[in-house]
Structures are given as C-alpha cells and as structure tokens.
Amino acid sequence: MPKIECPRSKEPFEILFDAPVFLSRTPPVYPPSTPSFEDCLSQTSLEALEEVDAVHGDESFANPWGWEEDELFRLAHSPHASSEAEPDILSAAGLSREARFMYILSNPFWSLSFCGLLLAIFAFSFDLYLQNRPFSLNQPEASGARVAPQSPHHHEPALTPTMQAMQKRIQRIAHEPLPAPYRRLRTLFPAKSLPVRGEWLALQYEEGQSVQEYKDSLPVRPDKKRGVIYLQPLGDMSHHHKKAVNFVARYMEAFFCSSVKMRKAWDRLPIPPWATRQKPEGNPQLHTRYVLFHILKPRLPKDALMLIALTQRDLWPGMGWSYVFGEASLNERVGVWSMARYGEPSRSPAAFRQLLLRTLKTSLHEAGHILSLPHCIGHDCVMNGSNHLEEADRHPAFLCPHCMTKLCWNLQCDPRKRLLKLRDLASEMGLKDLAKHHEQAYKLLLRRSSPPAHR
C-alpha cells in the first residue's frame, strides 16, 4: 500500500485506499506553503481508484471498488471513516440486511439508543409486575371482609420472612410510647392485622413512622402567613355532590383546627389531550399531575395552608395505574380527589351518606399527606393506604392515637375540644358510628390516670 508522510509530524501513516475515505476529525491547519494532508490523500485515492478500475473493469459496476462485503464492512469500521461516508459505502457495497443491522449495532449512538429502549421496556414491564404481582400471605383470601379466625385445633401456617418483617414493623409502631393524653386511646385501637392478598400493604412496602421521626422530618406546618385550607370544586357538580362538599368543608375545619374556605367552582378548564384519556369500561379520566401542577399550583393563594380540588371526574396518576381516589403533593401544598367512584347520592339517603363518608375519608387522607403525614401501618386509621374501594370502606374516618399525636402537635390544637366538635358534626351528618367513636375517645381523654397502688 502507498505511504504518505504527515507534513506536520513527519511520522509515516499507512492509509487504506481501497475506497474513498475521510478523516473522522477536523484536520489541522497547515501553512500555505506546505501541502495539506487531504491533498495528499485525495491524489493517492484517485490513483488507487484508477488501478482498481483497470483490474475489474465493468464487472465492478454493482460494487465500484470490487471488494467483498467483509472487506467493506471492515473499511466502514475503520477509525479514519466518518459518519458522512458510511452510508455511501454501505449502499455501494450492496450489503445484506444482516450486515446492515450489525453495522448499526456497532455504531455507538445506535447501540446506546437500542440499549436505552430495552431498559425502558424492562422498567415498564417490571412496574406492571409490581402493581399486579401476587403476594403470598399463607392465609385464605378474603373478599370484602376480614378472614375469620381459625379454630384452635387448626395449626396456623408459619409466616414467610416478608410477613414476619412486616409484623415487626407493625408492632414497632403500634407499641410506641405516647404522651399521657393519647396513650389511653389504645384501648380503642388494637394493632393492625396483617394484610390479605390485594390490599395496599400486600402490594406496597411501608416502613411506618414514629411520632419522633415525624417531628424530626420538618413537616409542613401552618404559620402566620399560611393557615387557611382552600377547597376548589372542578367542573359541574350535582346538588347532592355540592351538599356533600359543604359538609366536608365544615368537618375539615374541626378536624384540622384551621379555617376552611370554599372557592368558586371552575366549570371550564383548558385540558390538553395528554391530560385526559377515555377507558372502555368507564368515564373520561383526568390526569392528577396536570391538576396539581398546572391548575392548582399556579393559583395557590399566599395565605393557603393547602389547596385541594374536588371533582366528579375520574382520576389516574400516570403509567401503570388504572385509577386513583386522590393524590397530593407533599411539597407544593396542593391535592385533588375524585367522587366518581363513590356511588350515586340521589338514589337514597343511605347512598348519600355513603358518598359523604367516602368523600370525607379521601379528603382527610389527602390533606393529611399535605401536612407530611405518611401512610399509617400501626392501627386502623384514616391514613391507611387503600388499593381499591372495598379496602377504603373498611378503613375508619378518624385518626389512630399515633397520627392524632402528630397532628395535634403540628397544629397546636386541643384534642378534647377537637373531638367534641367532630362528634357534633358527625351526628348532624347522620354518621352515627363516627359520632359514637368520637364520644368514646373524648371520654377516654377526660379520664385521669389512676393513682399508684399503695403497698
């Protein structure tokens, strides 16, 4: 092969002249009196092409340079070849589909893009697996009710290591030391039982949070500038839904010991195509992230402790989810919940109370998240996570002793006065069980601890 000397470095370089090649990097600029490296390369390339034409003649019409596919493939991968020349070499060579595919994979850009696509497909598949994977509980599956206790003659199967670890986390939170006014409430709140298949704790890992951990986490708290809870209706609402929302606003005012203001409903909203979808089996759904960060966050009042939107439209939070009852942002003080799956309140008074109770649970749950309250795993509590509506119905509409300790510390409110207001409002709404619980909790807080026994 011919050799050429670089005018700058005077070091010999062996150049392949089997086909026209180009430098992959910008060549250095030489003085006008010195011949450039490209000039030498082009002259020698023309001589090499003439020699090839003289040897192969017209037989090299399909392959102008007369080289086999493996030679051209090696040439395409030469470090001196640039991206501008590669398509011409491949097309002129008439490479097979397999050779083209191998060439594309050998290109760093396309190989990295292909690997990224594979990783995205794997992440999406793994996310769907996590949302729908079965969970071994070594217990019979319960549909709508708790598992009935087994007879004493039946040997209970051993728990799996995962369930044993979950049981330890539940016991750690349930038996945490509490201040004197709140520890008396434990008689109303036994430790939470292990979840059954399909429930939230069976599908999601929850570590739990103690009272001290909550205080150390610097939670969202009201101050002199921000202390008002705003409720924002979205879209049209029926008469019964508006009535339920007004009841919820009054209950939240007593629950969070804060002022609650109802804002004027937004009937028409500019919803982009990506923020809505139509499911075959249900109503149109609205993307929660669009509501939180494009509707609520820009309109957050300066004195708002939180801004929560209510809507009759169904919600979904993103890829991998079918629907969601509500979602809140722990940092932006905004949240949204839906009443689309809570039944038709106009059918009967019982149906209205059912919708009211379900809306109440979701509103208290999401507002608790805005105040940095995580999901509760120690007791049955309104802050328990729910994977479906049936599980949400089994959860109560009140706080457990641990979450009540966190909330009263955060809001600096008197737990006794708070329980009295909640009892009266629950009785007015016709929620007898809820009013009865508040009455029992109030009496326990009034009871003083017994004096120590004398020896």
BELRA-V34984 format. One record per backbone hydrogen bond with DSSP energy under -0.5 kcal/mol. CO is the residue of the C=O (numbers start at 1). NH is the residue of the N-H. If there is no record, write none. Layout:
# BELRA-V34984
co=CO nh=NH
co=CO nh=NH
This chain:
# BELRA-V34984
co=2 nh=15
co=4 nh=13
co=6 nh=10
co=11 nh=6
co=13 nh=4
co=13 nh=15
co=15 nh=17
co=28 nh=30
co=31 nh=34
co=36 nh=40
co=37 nh=41
co=38 nh=42
co=39 nh=43
co=40 nh=44
co=41 nh=45
co=42 nh=46
co=43 nh=47
co=44 nh=48
co=45 nh=49
co=46 nh=50
co=47 nh=51
co=48 nh=52
co=49 nh=53
co=50 nh=54
co=51 nh=55
co=52 nh=56
co=53 nh=57
co=56 nh=59
co=57 nh=60
co=58 nh=61
co=63 nh=66
co=68 nh=72
co=69 nh=73
co=70 nh=74
co=71 nh=75
co=72 nh=76
co=73 nh=77
co=75 nh=78
co=78 nh=81
co=82 nh=86
co=83 nh=87
co=85 nh=89
co=86 nh=90
co=87 nh=91
co=88 nh=92
co=89 nh=93
co=90 nh=94
co=90 nh=95
co=96 nh=100
co=97 nh=101
co=98 nh=102
co=99 nh=103
co=100 nh=104
co=101 nh=105
co=102 nh=106
co=103 nh=107
co=104 nh=107
co=107 nh=111
co=108 nh=112
co=109 nh=113
co=110 nh=114
co=111 nh=115
co=112 nh=116
co=113 nh=117
co=114 nh=118
co=115 nh=119
co=116 nh=120
co=117 nh=121
co=118 nh=122
co=119 nh=123
co=120 nh=124
co=121 nh=125
co=122 nh=126
co=123 nh=127
co=124 nh=128
co=125 nh=129
co=126 nh=130
co=127 nh=131
co=128 nh=132
co=129 nh=133
co=135 nh=137
co=142 nh=144
co=151 nh=154
co=153 nh=155
co=154 nh=156
co=160 nh=164
co=161 nh=165
co=162 nh=166
co=163 nh=167
co=164 nh=168
co=165 nh=169
co=166 nh=170
co=167 nh=171
co=168 nh=172
co=169 nh=173
co=170 nh=174
co=171 nh=175
co=173 nh=176
co=179 nh=182
co=179 nh=183
co=180 nh=184
co=182 nh=185
co=183 nh=186
co=184 nh=187
co=185 nh=188
co=186 nh=189
co=196 nh=199
co=199 nh=203
co=200 nh=203
co=200 nh=204
co=204 nh=206
co=210 nh=214
co=211 nh=215
co=212 nh=216
co=213 nh=217
co=214 nh=217
co=215 nh=218
co=225 nh=227
co=226 nh=223
co=227 nh=259
co=228 nh=230
co=228 nh=305
co=228 nh=306
co=229 nh=261
co=230 nh=308
co=231 nh=233
co=231 nh=263
co=232 nh=310
co=233 nh=266
co=234 nh=312
co=238 nh=242
co=239 nh=243
co=240 nh=244
co=241 nh=245
co=242 nh=246
co=243 nh=247
co=244 nh=248
co=245 nh=249
co=246 nh=250
co=247 nh=251
co=248 nh=252
co=249 nh=253
co=250 nh=254
co=251 nh=255
co=252 nh=256
co=253 nh=258
co=259 nh=229
co=261 nh=231
co=261 nh=263
co=263 nh=233
co=265 nh=267
co=266 nh=235
co=267 nh=269
co=269 nh=271
co=270 nh=272
co=272 nh=275
co=273 nh=276
co=275 nh=287
co=277 nh=279
co=277 nh=285
co=279 nh=282
co=283 nh=279
co=284 nh=314
co=285 nh=277
co=286 nh=316
co=287 nh=291
co=288 nh=292
co=289 nh=293
co=290 nh=294
co=290 nh=295
co=291 nh=295
co=291 nh=296
co=292 nh=297
co=296 nh=299
co=297 nh=300
co=301 nh=304
co=303 nh=227
co=303 nh=228
co=306 nh=230
co=307 nh=335
co=308 nh=232
co=309 nh=337
co=310 nh=234
co=311 nh=339
co=314 nh=286
co=315 nh=324
co=316 nh=288
co=318 nh=321
co=324 nh=315
co=325 nh=338
co=327 nh=336
co=328 nh=330
co=329 nh=333
co=329 nh=334
co=333 nh=307
co=334 nh=329
co=335 nh=309
co=336 nh=327
co=337 nh=311
co=339 nh=342
co=343 nh=345
co=344 nh=347
co=348 nh=352
co=349 nh=353
co=350 nh=354
co=351 nh=355
co=352 nh=356
co=353 nh=357
co=354 nh=358
co=355 nh=359
co=356 nh=360
co=357 nh=361
co=358 nh=362
co=359 nh=363
co=360 nh=364
co=361 nh=365
co=362 nh=366
co=363 nh=367
co=364 nh=368
co=365 nh=369
co=366 nh=370
co=367 nh=371
co=368 nh=373
co=369 nh=372
co=372 nh=374
co=378 nh=192
co=379 nh=381
co=381 nh=384
co=383 nh=376
co=388 nh=392
co=389 nh=393
co=390 nh=394
co=391 nh=395
co=392 nh=395
co=398 nh=382
co=400 nh=404
co=401 nh=405
co=402 nh=406
co=403 nh=407
co=404 nh=408
co=405 nh=409
co=406 nh=410
co=407 nh=411
co=408 nh=412
co=408 nh=413
co=413 nh=415
co=414 nh=418
co=415 nh=419
co=416 nh=420
co=417 nh=421
co=418 nh=422
co=419 nh=423
co=420 nh=424
co=421 nh=425
co=422 nh=426
co=423 nh=427
co=424 nh=428
co=425 nh=429
co=426 nh=430
co=426 nh=431
co=427 nh=430
co=430 nh=432
co=431 nh=435
co=432 nh=436
co=433 nh=437
co=434 nh=438
co=435 nh=439
co=436 nh=440
co=437 nh=441
co=438 nh=442
co=439 nh=443
co=440 nh=444
co=441 nh=445
co=442 nh=446
co=443 nh=447
